[in-house]
Amino acid sequence: MTRGLVRYQSSGDFHFLTFSCYHRKPYLSSAAARARFERCLERTRILYDFVVMAYVVMPEHVHLLVTEPACDTLARAMQSLKISVSRLSSERPFWQARYYDFNVMTDRKRIEKLRYIHRNPVKRGLVEKPEEWAWSSFRYYQTRESGRVTLETWWVPPQG
């Protein structure tokens, strides 16, 4: 057990998750590596039956906004995701151990995390606008364009 690590799972909350490549190395810097992560995320989403509200794949880390899985724990689903990406990659080790998990309990906090996720590539100087980064859920929110990961947006208030 890791000291000081407290997770509030089985709460029915949304979860903002962050996990990094080993020593924050840019193992996800290529388009192929980011697409591979997206395929693994989609397979894990289906297998563990959870909802992905938002995500972004950065060169050395990932942010997710997800629900808890219907058929197992969030920890088990994230372990499965990380293992599946690792097995398809040549880098060893691929991931840092563990992940950051923040329970998102209010609409205001959900929208804050959604914006943070989508603005991350802009803040890092990878693109000028969020829609230019192909490895995130932003375009789905903007145009409902489908991507490699099936998203649910039933909780987002209509724009207008």
Backbone as CSV, one residue per row, in Angstrom:
resi,resn,N_x,N_y,N_z,CA_x,CA_y,CA_z,C_x,C_y,C_z
1,MET,0.851,-1.193,0.000,0.000,0.000,0.000,0.888,1.245,0.000
2,THR,0.576,2.160,-0.813,1.339,3.396,-0.910,0.881,4.363,0.171
3,ARG,1.834,4.926,0.882,1.506,5.875,1.943,0.907,7.147,1.369
4,GLY,-0.152,7.613,1.985,-0.758,8.875,1.606,-1.661,8.813,0.383
5,LEU,-1.697,7.662,-0.296,-2.530,7.543,-1.482,-3.920,7.094,-1.058
6,VAL,-4.894,7.974,-1.262,-6.277,7.663,-0.923,-7.104,7.800,-2.188
7,ARG,-7.852,6.756,-2.516,-8.719,6.782,-3.687,-10.153,6.615,-3.212
8,TYR,-11.036,7.377,-3.796,-12.456,7.286,-3.471,-13.162,6.718,-4.688
9,GLN,-13.173,5.381,-4.726,-13.814,4.704,-5.834,-15.077,4.028,-5.333
10,SER,-15.843,3.506,-6.253,-17.166,2.955,-5.950,-18.054,4.043,-5.363
11,SER,-17.815,5.266,-5.800,-18.557,6.419,-5.298,-19.615,6.891,-6.290
12,GLY,-19.523,6.413,-7.517,-20.430,6.876,-8.560,-20.009,8.205,-9.168
13,ASP,-18.865,8.730,-8.755,-18.365,10.002,-9.270,-17.687,9.821,-10.621
14,PHE,-17.509,10.926,-11.329,-16.600,10.968,-12.455,-15.191,11.016,-11.879
15,HIS,-14.219,10.609,-12.684,-12.825,10.628,-12.243,-11.968,11.308,-13.293
16,PHE,-11.169,12.268,-12.830,-10.164,12.901,-13.669,-8.868,12.159,-13.373
17,LEU,-8.319,11.499,-14.378,-7.135,10.674,-14.207,-5.978,11.234,-15.012
18,THR,-4.792,11.112,-14.454,-3.572,11.472,-15.166,-2.559,10.375,-14.916
19,PHE,-1.931,9.906,-15.977,-0.804,9.003,-15.799,0.251,9.316,-16.836
20,SER,1.498,9.025,-16.475,2.650,9.453,-17.262,3.483,8.280,-17.740
21,CYS,4.170,8.520,-18.836,5.156,7.563,-19.313,6.315,7.521,-18.314
22,TYR,7.042,6.447,-18.333,8.154,6.232,-17.411,9.137,7.400,-17.473
23,HIS,9.390,8.000,-16.317,10.264,9.182,-16.193,9.863,10.306,-17.145
24,ARG,8.568,10.361,-17.466,7.994,11.376,-18.362,8.707,11.427,-19.715
25,LYS,9.156,10.258,-20.157,9.762,10.169,-21.484,8.658,10.277,-22.532
26,PRO,8.949,10.870,-23.685,7.913,11.094,-24.705,7.614,9.851,-25.546
27,TYR,7.198,8.782,-24.894,6.887,7.540,-25.593,5.632,7.658,-26.452
28,LEU,4.834,8.683,-26.232,3.623,8.902,-27.022,3.806,10.085,-27.984
29,SER,5.040,10.331,-28.389,5.305,11.504,-29.227,4.944,11.294,-30.689
30,SER,4.860,10.062,-31.136,4.507,9.841,-32.547,3.000,9.686,-32.698
31,ALA,2.519,10.024,-33.884,1.097,9.865,-34.185,0.691,8.402,-34.051
32,ALA,1.562,7.485,-34.452,1.253,6.053,-34.357,1.101,5.613,-32.903
33,ALA,1.971,6.098,-32.033,1.887,5.731,-30.607,0.618,6.289,-29.977
34,ARG,0.245,7.524,-30.322,-0.977,8.116,-29.766,-2.222,7.392,-30.277
35,ALA,-2.210,7.015,-31.561,-3.336,6.258,-32.125,-3.431,4.875,-31.464
36,ARG,-2.295,4.265,-31.201,-2.271,2.968,-30.512,-2.892,3.095,-29.124
37,PHE,-2.554,4.177,-28.415,-3.164,4.399,-27.104,-4.682,4.527,-27.235
38,GLU,-5.137,5.302,-28.213,-6.582,5.482,-28.406,-7.283,4.144,-28.674
39,ARG,-6.681,3.292,-29.489,-7.279,1.973,-29.758,-7.357,1.138,-28.487
40,CYS,-6.312,1.183,-27.687,-6.311,0.438,-26.422,-7.344,1.008,-25.449
41,LEU,-7.479,2.323,-25.409,-8.483,2.945,-24.551,-9.879,2.499,-24.962
42,GLU,-10.154,2.465,-26.250,-11.477,2.048,-26.720,-11.754,0.586,-26.361
43,ARG,-10.773,-0.277,-26.555,-10.966,-1.692,-26.187,-11.191,-1.842,-24.683
44,THR,-10.447,-1.101,-23.889,-10.601,-1.166,-22.432,-11.955,-0.612,-22.013
45,ARG,-12.393,0.466,-22.650,-13.709,1.055,-22.360,-14.809,0.029,-22.582
46,ILE,-14.736,-0.694,-23.680,-15.740,-1.710,-23.988,-15.660,-2.871,-23.002
47,LEU,-14.454,-3.369,-22.767,-14.254,-4.527,-21.897,-14.720,-4.269,-20.465
48,TYR,-14.429,-3.082,-19.935,-14.751,-2.768,-18.540,-16.045,-1.964,-18.397
49,ASP,-16.639,-1.596,-19.500,-17.929,-0.919,-19.501,-17.916,0.365,-18.667
50,PHE,-17.073,1.306,-19.098,-17.090,2.636,-18.488,-17.272,3.673,-19.583
51,VAL,-17.596,4.878,-19.172,-17.844,5.969,-20.108,-16.648,6.907,-20.111
52,VAL,-16.194,7.245,-21.306,-15.140,8.251,-21.475,-15.834,9.553,-21.837
53,MET,-15.691,10.549,-20.975,-16.255,11.863,-21.239,-15.277,12.727,-22.016
54,ALA,-13.999,12.593,-21.705,-12.977,13.404,-22.369,-11.621,12.740,-22.182
55,TYR,-10.726,13.048,-23.113,-9.355,12.547,-22.996,-8.430,13.404,-23.844
56,VAL,-7.155,13.322,-23.529,-6.107,13.876,-24.379,-4.878,13.000,-24.198
57,VAL,-4.224,12.700,-25.322,-2.980,11.937,-25.310,-1.866,12.915,-25.648
58,MET,-1.017,13.166,-24.673,0.110,14.070,-24.836,1.370,13.235,-25.094
59,PRO,2.486,13.853,-25.481,3.687,13.057,-25.781,4.195,12.204,-24.616
60,GLU,4.005,12.674,-23.368,4.540,11.919,-22.236,3.525,11.649,-21.132
61,HIS,2.267,12.007,-21.341,1.242,11.708,-20.346,-0.143,11.717,-20.982
62,VAL,-1.114,11.290,-20.189,-2.497,11.171,-20.647,-3.409,11.738,-19.573
63,HIS,-4.486,12.409,-19.986,-5.563,12.833,-19.077,-6.855,12.180,-19.544
64,LEU,-7.632,11.676,-18.604,-8.933,11.079,-18.900,-9.971,11.644,-17.950
65,LEU,-11.194,11.771,-18.428,-12.351,12.061,-17.580,-13.330,10.925,-17.848
66,VAL,-13.498,10.050,-16.849,-14.252,8.806,-17.046,-15.175,8.529,-15.867
67,THR,-16.108,7.609,-16.112,-16.926,7.081,-15.029,-16.240,5.838,-14.480
68,GLU,-16.784,5.316,-13.400,-16.286,4.056,-12.856,-16.824,2.903,-13.702
69,PRO,-16.042,1.860,-13.901,-16.506,0.722,-14.703,-17.696,0.023,-14.059
70,ALA,-18.535,-0.546,-14.902,-19.702,-1.280,-14.409,-19.318,-2.659,-13.892
71,CYS,-18.236,-3.244,-14.427,-17.963,-4.644,-14.125,-16.709,-4.898,-13.303
72,ASP,-15.990,-3.882,-12.888,-14.777,-4.070,-12.093,-14.389,-2.726,-11.498
73,THR,-13.219,-2.661,-10.883,-12.771,-1.405,-10.290,-12.086,-0.527,-11.335
74,LEU,-12.064,0.755,-11.067,-11.361,1.687,-11.935,-9.867,1.357,-11.952
75,ALA,-9.324,0.991,-10.817,-7.909,0.639,-10.742,-7.596,-0.536,-11.665
76,ARG,-8.452,-1.531,-11.681,-8.234,-2.704,-12.538,-8.347,-2.311,-14.013
77,ALA,-9.301,-1.465,-14.347,-9.458,-1.032,-15.733,-8.231,-0.239,-16.197
78,MET,-7.707,0.651,-15.351,-6.538,1.439,-15.729,-5.295,0.557,-15.819
79,GLN,-5.193,-0.434,-14.951,-4.085,-1.392,-15.035,-4.148,-2.132,-16.377
80,SER,-5.327,-2.563,-16.759,-5.503,-3.262,-18.028,-5.137,-2.363,-19.209
81,LEU,-5.565,-1.116,-19.164,-5.243,-0.167,-20.230,-3.733,0.016,-20.349
82,LYS,-3.085,0.260,-19.230,-1.644,0.495,-19.253,-0.874,-0.740,-19.734
83,ILE,-1.309,-1.918,-19.315,-0.652,-3.150,-19.759,-0.841,-3.348,-21.256
84,SER,-2.045,-3.095,-21.755,-2.294,-3.309,-23.188,-1.451,-2.365,-24.042
85,VAL,-1.284,-1.128,-23.605,-0.430,-0.193,-24.343,1.024,-0.659,-24.269
86,SER,1.460,-1.066,-23.089,2.851,-1.519,-22.900,3.186,-2.704,-23.794
87,ARG,2.275,-3.651,-23.876,2.523,-4.871,-24.670,2.692,-4.569,-26.157
88,LEU,2.085,-3.507,-26.623,2.173,-3.153,-28.039,3.326,-2.198,-28.338
89,SER,4.098,-1.865,-27.322,5.177,-0.896,-27.458,6.527,-1.560,-27.176
90,SER,7.576,-1.000,-27.714,8.914,-1.563,-27.499,9.609,-0.974,-26.271
91,GLU,9.154,0.160,-25.784,9.798,0.804,-24.649,9.490,0.032,-23.364
92,ARG,10.512,-0.148,-22.502,10.354,-0.835,-21.228,11.135,-0.109,-20.155
93,PRO,10.577,0.136,-19.004,9.141,0.140,-18.750,8.483,1.298,-19.485
94,PHE,7.205,1.160,-19.768,6.503,2.191,-20.537,5.886,3.249,-19.628
95,TRP,5.226,2.827,-18.545,4.473,3.741,-17.674,5.127,3.909,-16.318
96,GLN,4.920,5.077,-15.736,5.185,5.271,-14.313,4.172,4.421,-13.551
97,ALA,4.543,3.968,-12.382,3.604,3.229,-11.546,2.485,4.167,-11.097
98,ARG,1.323,3.603,-10.903,0.150,4.321,-10.387,-0.356,5.393,-11.340
99,TYR,-1.323,6.155,-10.835,-1.920,7.250,-11.589,-2.557,8.216,-10.604
100,TYR,-2.757,9.448,-11.053,-3.432,10.466,-10.249,-4.922,10.349,-10.499
101,ASP,-5.705,10.360,-9.437,-7.159,10.205,-9.528,-7.821,11.288,-8.690
102,PHE,-8.637,12.095,-9.348,-9.367,13.170,-8.670,-10.851,12.941,-8.894
103,ASN,-11.607,12.786,-7.821,-13.059,12.623,-7.945,-13.689,13.952,-8.342
104,VAL,-14.530,13.906,-9.361,-15.194,15.088,-9.889,-16.672,14.967,-9.532
105,MET,-17.121,15.819,-8.614,-18.457,15.649,-8.053,-19.484,16.683,-8.495
106,THR,-19.044,17.770,-9.135,-19.989,18.819,-9.518,-19.885,19.117,-11.010
107,ASP,-20.944,19.678,-11.569,-20.917,20.084,-12.977,-19.827,21.118,-13.224
108,ARG,-19.684,22.034,-12.298,-18.673,23.085,-12.441,-17.264,22.486,-12.538
109,LYS,-16.966,21.507,-11.678,-15.650,20.871,-11.687,-15.478,20.012,-12.944
110,ARG,-16.546,19.368,-13.409,-16.478,18.576,-14.647,-16.088,19.458,-15.822
111,ILE,-16.732,20.602,-15.929,-16.439,21.519,-17.030,-15.017,22.070,-16.907
112,GLU,-14.591,22.356,-15.682,-13.214,22.815,-15.459,-12.213,21.773,-15.945
113,LYS,-12.430,20.508,-15.613,-11.513,19.438,-16.021,-11.585,19.199,-17.530
114,LEU,-12.763,19.290,-18.084,-12.935,19.142,-19.527,-12.124,20.213,-20.264
115,ARG,-12.232,21.438,-19.822,-11.464,22.532,-20.443,-9.963,22.326,-20.264
116,TYR,-9.564,21.894,-19.072,-8.141,21.645,-18.807,-7.603,20.591,-19.779
117,ILE,-8.341,19.497,-19.923,-7.929,18.414,-20.817,-7.755,18.938,-22.236
118,HIS,-8.749,19.652,-22.742,-8.722,20.080,-24.136,-7.727,21.210,-24.398
119,ARG,-7.417,21.996,-23.400,-6.468,23.101,-23.592,-5.025,22.688,-23.341
120,ASN,-4.805,21.472,-22.854,-3.456,21.027,-22.522,-2.485,21.104,-23.711
121,PRO,-2.855,20.653,-24.910,-1.914,20.768,-26.039,-1.594,22.215,-26.408
122,VAL,-2.549,23.118,-26.231,-2.311,24.538,-26.510,-1.367,25.109,-25.458
123,LYS,-1.645,24.829,-24.210,-0.804,25.332,-23.119,0.644,24.868,-23.273
124,ARG,0.820,23.655,-23.760,2.160,23.102,-23.952,2.821,23.577,-25.238
125,GLY,2.093,24.329,-26.072,2.671,24.853,-27.304,2.733,23.851,-28.449
126,LEU,1.962,22.775,-28.352,1.951,21.771,-29.419,1.092,22.208,-30.602
127,VAL,0.065,23.001,-30.317,-0.836,23.542,-31.337,-1.298,24.925,-30.887
128,GLU,-1.904,25.663,-31.792,-2.422,26.979,-31.436,-3.861,26.935,-30.946
129,LYS,-4.622,25.946,-31.426,-6.033,25.802,-31.049,-6.303,24.350,-30.683
130,PRO,-7.206,24.097,-29.740,-7.478,22.713,-29.325,-7.911,21.805,-30.469
131,GLU,-8.637,22.322,-31.437,-9.117,21.477,-32.539,-7.997,20.985,-33.446
132,GLU,-6.803,21.569,-33.324,-5.664,21.143,-34.138,-4.997,19.881,-33.596
133,TRP,-5.279,19.507,-32.361,-4.675,18.316,-31.760,-5.622,17.138,-31.981
134,ALA,-5.234,16.215,-32.821,-6.116,15.119,-33.239,-6.333,14.059,-32.163
135,TRP,-5.499,14.026,-31.138,-5.548,12.951,-30.151,-6.215,13.407,-28.864
136,SER,-7.404,13.956,-29.022,-8.205,14.358,-27.871,-9.670,14.303,-28.263
137,SER,-10.503,14.525,-27.305,-11.948,14.495,-27.535,-12.506,15.854,-27.952
138,PHE,-11.671,16.866,-28.098,-12.162,18.214,-28.375,-13.037,18.283,-29.624
139,ARG,-12.583,17.684,-30.717,-13.339,17.785,-31.974,-14.732,17.179,-31.849
140,TYR,-14.855,16.153,-31.034,-16.183,15.584,-30.823,-17.109,16.617,-30.190
141,TYR,-16.607,17.334,-29.203,-17.424,18.351,-28.538,-17.737,19.509,-29.470
142,GLN,-16.810,19.827,-30.350,-17.007,20.959,-31.253,-17.935,20.615,-32.415
143,THR,-17.749,19.421,-33.012,-18.475,19.103,-34.250,-19.230,17.778,-34.201
144,ARG,-19.092,17.035,-33.118,-19.634,15.675,-32.970,-18.955,14.696,-33.943
145,GLU,-17.753,15.060,-34.399,-16.951,14.187,-35.254,-16.513,12.974,-34.447
146,SER,-16.821,11.778,-34.938,-16.431,10.552,-34.245,-14.944,10.320,-34.390
147,GLY,-14.360,9.731,-33.367,-12.941,9.397,-33.381,-12.742,7.939,-33.021
148,ARG,-11.537,7.601,-32.618,-11.214,6.217,-32.256,-11.840,5.798,-30.936
149,VAL,-12.175,6.760,-30.089,-12.739,6.466,-28.766,-14.187,6.942,-28.746
150,THR,-15.098,6.055,-28.365,-16.504,6.420,-28.253,-16.694,7.267,-27.008
151,LEU,-17.328,8.415,-27.181,-17.522,9.360,-26.082,-18.996,9.489,-25.744
152,GLU,-19.244,9.819,-24.502,-20.593,10.126,-24.029,-20.584,11.561,-23.543
153,THR,-21.544,12.354,-23.996,-21.589,13.761,-23.588,-22.948,14.142,-23.057
154,TRP,-23.710,13.172,-22.581,-25.055,13.434,-22.092,-25.099,14.409,-20.930
155,TRP,-23.995,14.577,-20.231,-23.976,15.434,-19.040,-23.620,16.876,-19.351
156,VAL,-23.173,17.155,-20.590,-22.732,18.501,-20.947,-23.949,19.360,-21.281
157,PRO,-24.083,20.538,-20.675,-25.201,21.399,-21.024,-25.109,21.870,-22.465
158,PRO,-26.245,22.041,-23.151,-26.203,22.498,-24.543,-25.594,23.893,-24.641
159,GLN,-24.887,24.112,-25.737,-24.290,25.426,-25.971,-25.347,26.348,-26.574
160,GLY,-25.197,27.616,-26.323,-26.170,28.523,-26.923,-26.300,29.812,-26.216
